[in-house]
Amino acid sequence: MSQQFEPNIVAFLCNWCSYAGADLAGTSRVRYPANLQAIRVMCSGRVNPLYVMNALQQGADGVLISGCHPGDCHYMEGNFHARRRLGMLKELLEFVGVDPRRFHMSWVSASEGHKWKEVVEKTVEDARAAGPFEGFRRRRIDW
Amino acid sequence: MDLDKLRKTAAEVVSRDDVKYLIGWRPGSYGYRVAPGFVEEASAAETLIFSPLCTINLATYLTLTEKLPLPRGSAPDQRKVALMVKGCDSRAVLQLLVEKGIRRDQVLLIGCPCPGVVDTALLSLKYPETESPADLKWNGDHFLLRQDGQETAIPRLSVLAEKCRLCRYPNPVISDITLGEPVEAQLTAEDSAVAEVEAMELGARAAYWEEWFSRCLRCYACRNSCPLCYCRDCVLDRLNPTWVNRAVNFSENTAFHVARAFHLVGRCIECGECERVCPANIPLGRLNRKLAREVREQYGHEPGIDPDGKPFQAGFKPDDPEEFIL
């Protein structure tokens, strides 16, 4: 039991920048923690705040949402909308008692493999520090 | 507020050709209760009242109207609905207009400047409710309660609703006919309830909300009474995809309350209806007011004020705050 706690992170990556950035990190053999479950979405603006809630309910210890840099969005303004919405979601989650270290958002472009590594390291480190998420996780009842 | 004038105006409005009916307040069946009154004929306007007991936000009824399919060949009824609004209610109507939930030519607003309504639950706790109908009046820094032939003066602040203690817009921000004189905004308290929750440690805050959310019955009264929750197809009702499971437990309740509060980000006009109707007394107003404050402070946006404004979540500014982004 001396093993370190390994957090589960759910990452929502935008198809055009962050997913490609993560891909670049992979092809350039950059090592980064493997605690991440990447979910490709077409745009960070597509991430419904209820996705985040659902991820946390179903056992994620942290959530990362990553998209293009402001102004670089493939759909012109999707990430601006995401920034506004998810910023407020972060406030709300913190207010209902979710550790702010469990929720991160980042801008990673397709050429930033090394930034991606840093972002993942920071996310995993924070989620590890926050510990297993027990809050409003869905509990299975064994009948 | 002159009741005769109110009733006369209401009767006049209802007799107009372009008005379908008027929604106002009328005494409820007992004690402090006040019910919404749907007035279709001028003679029925005699039942209308406006008193500190009129807590109901009538703007909800604008979007609750059932739209039955029309018989072939008949034209839809284009007449207006007249609505009596307090300051907070008028903001709800304005926000509905901004969101294009209703059209301006569909409503006729009768504005009632409001010096603050009572918290009925608090009132009946301190001054037990009896069967006979009661009458409450504004009188400076007191409410005058008349019931069973007795008259009692109640200190204003002891029974004033929480939303009214924080009220910044007591006068209707939009109205076609205004009754009575405008009242002065009297912010009598800072939002200490939100600050109290914010001051807690993270774990204590989680425990605080766990206690409240676990009590939730999922009756959806907060959603149904909210003037701004009017989607025909609500995510909370959907089964495919099931955004929020229907099980009543802490996990799903939290998802429900976060979803509800989130859908009101930048739209909530702080009328306090959700909190008032909650059978479990969950302090939902705190969630809404916290988010409303963040929207106001971080983004400088206030819903239900600017008729030419844009809905908060439907827009953005290139220089929106992004300190939280890695």
Boltz contact constraints between the chains, C-beta under 6 A:
constraints:
  - contact:
      token1: [A, 49]
      token2: [B, 262]
      max_distance: 6.0
  - contact:
      token1: [A, 50]
      token2: [B, 243]
      max_distance: 6.0
  - contact:
      token1: [A, 50]
      token2: [B, 259]
      max_distance: 6.0
  - contact:
      token1: [A, 53]
      token2: [B, 255]
      max_distance: 6.0
  - contact:
      token1: [A, 53]
      token2: [B, 258]
      max_distance: 6.0
  - contact:
      token1: [A, 57]
      token2: [B, 251]
      max_distance: 6.0
  - contact:
      token1: [A, 80]
      token2: [B, 316]
      max_distance: 6.0
  - contact:
      token1: [A, 81]
      token2: [B, 316]
      max_distance: 6.0
  - contact:
      token1: [A, 83]
      token2: [B, 320]
      max_distance: 6.0
  - contact:
      token1: [A, 83]
      token2: [B, 322]
      max_distance: 6.0
  - contact:
      token1: [A, 84]
      token2: [B, 316]
      max_distance: 6.0
  - contact:
      token1: [A, 84]
      token2: [B, 320]
      max_distance: 6.0
  - contact:
      token1: [A, 88]
      token2: [B, 265]
      max_distance: 6.0
  - contact:
      token1: [A, 90]
      token2: [B, 324]
      max_distance: 6.0
  - contact:
      token1: [A, 91]
      token2: [B, 294]
      max_distance: 6.0
  - contact:
      token1: [A, 95]
      token2: [B, 290]
      max_distance: 6.0
  - contact:
      token1: [A, 96]
      token2: [B, 209]
      max_distance: 6.0
  - contact:
      token1: [A, 97]
      token2: [B, 205]
      max_distance: 6.0
  - contact:
      token1: [A, 97]
      token2: [B, 206]
      max_distance: 6.0
  - contact:
      token1: [A, 97]
      token2: [B, 209]
      max_distance: 6.0
  - contact:
      token1: [A, 104]
      token2: [B, 326]
      max_distance: 6.0
  - contact:
      token1: [A, 105]
      token2: [B, 325]
      max_distance: 6.0
  - contact:
      token1: [A, 106]
      token2: [B, 326]
      max_distance: 6.0
  - contact:
      token1: [A, 119]
      token2: [B, 326]
      max_distance: 6.0
  - contact:
      token1: [A, 135]
      token2: [B, 206]
      max_distance: 6.0
  - contact:
      token1: [A, 136]
      token2: [B, 250]
      max_distance: 6.0
  - contact:
      token1: [A, 136]
      token2: [B, 251]
      max_distance: 6.0
  - contact:
      token1: [A, 136]
      token2: [B, 254]
      max_distance: 6.0
  - contact:
      token1: [A, 138]
      token2: [B, 251]
      max_distance: 6.0
